Amino acid sequence: MATDLLAEARARHDDLVTLRRALHRDPELGLELPRTQQRVLAELDGLPLEIATGPAGLGSVVAVLRGRPTGRSVLLRADMDGLPVTEETGLDFAATTGTMHACGHDLHTTMLIGAARLLATHRDELDGDVVLMFQPGEEGYDGAGHMIADGVLDAAGPRAEAAFFMHVTAATVPSGVVALRPGPMMSAADTLHVTVVGTGGHASNPHRAQDPVAVTAEIVTALQTMVTRQFDVFDPVVITVGNLHAGTQHNIIPERAHFDATVRSFSPEHQHALSERAVRLCEGIAAAHGLRAEVEYESLYPVTVNDVAMTDFLGATAAELFGTPATLLMPDPHTGSEDFSRVLAEVPGAMAFLGATPPGADPDTAPFNHSPLAVFDEAVLPAGAALYAKLALDRLAAPAASTG
């Protein structure tokens, strides 16, 4: 079966490349992706699927393929949105709209459509149902959360017993290699918004004002000290201030200073602790100087946690399909974040990285995802489609009791 699926997928290589390039030329942002949604629906048309789209404002597609009525289902996910990045790859199918599929979501969508076609061909071998989750709004819009609220996990009737997702990488992992790990796979992501409020005045007389700039600088430095002194180094925390704004001129003390920071953590305990300690620190330092800090701690996504059994299953399935040299156990989690974490918080499952470093490029130095220069190896499209299909077929063929 493994050889047949891969051979069948490779026979569709040209069609998959054509679809991927069409998607790549026309990226859309956010939760509403009307053109992408219509393209996905057109590609699924004619397959024996039960298809539903999201409510107003949510450009999702959920397709259910019914196998034998066993009361079991598996979910496969692909995200569809692009990024506000101006493409600089020079490819003849590059986007020219100031937006770009710089994170490979065009490949994800194509691979899942390829899997849908393969699974439809092997429908009589399915010991249950497959839910195909085509998700908008992964890039900061919590599309997974919206789709879960819309019922995607129960789309087949019985709740999905396992969920899988593969994310392509333009660097770090050699093309065709599947990289994964059990437990924490990607970090939680939160955002810290801080405005320090003082009293403006003349810069030559700081004692007659309450300078928010100096206090803000102290807070920024103190946040880094908090990370190293209040959190276990073996359960890491990252706080990075991405922007800081204050003032209008060199000789004016402004009334306010503001900064925003991204906060990354790898355990629910630390994510919760950060939401309390970071706020306390900012407010406390400002108060110590007689100023006030307005602090908003915005919790975005939880830690992406791979189920141990499902990770082992995904790795074994990939090894059977591609051979053992094509799998890689990651020693550490990735410091990026994913809203697929919301799915894995509800359903045992796993995500993996599928290397798509372009031919001739060094994985250690090639432009990575989100770069305007990121290029992905299209040769992985059949491999991804075959792996998705095999995960569904084999998971449903395995005893249900082994999903924990």
KAHU-V410903 format. One line per field, one symbol per residue. phi: phi as a letter, one per 40 degrees, with the letter a starting at -180 (. if undefined). burial: # if it has 16 or more other C-alpha atoms within 10 Angstrom, else .. A space follows every 50 residues. Layout:
BEGIN
phi=???
burial=???
END
This chain:
BEGIN
phi=.dccccccccccdccccccdcccccbcbbgcbbcccdcccccccdgccbc bbbccdgbccbbbbbcbccbgbabbbbbcbcbbcbccbcgccbccbbgba ccbgcccdcccccccdcccccbdccccibbbbbcbcgccgbfdccccccc gccbcchccdcabbabbcbcagbddgccbaacgdbaccbbbbbbbcbbbc acccbcccbbcccccccccdcccccddcbbbcccbcbbbbccaabagbac bbcccbbbabbcbbabadcccccccccccdccccccccbgbbbcbbbbcb bcccbccccccccccccccccbhcccbacccbccccbaccdccccbbdaa bbcbcbdcdgccdcbcdcdgccbcbbccccdccccccdccdcccccccdc cccc
burial=.#..##.###.##..##.###############..##..##.##...##. #..#...##########....################......##...## ####################..#..##############.#######..# .##.##..########################################.# #.#.....#####.##..##..#..##........####.#..#.##... .################..##..##.###.######....###.#.#..# ######################...###....#.#.########..#### ########....#..###############################.... ..#.
END
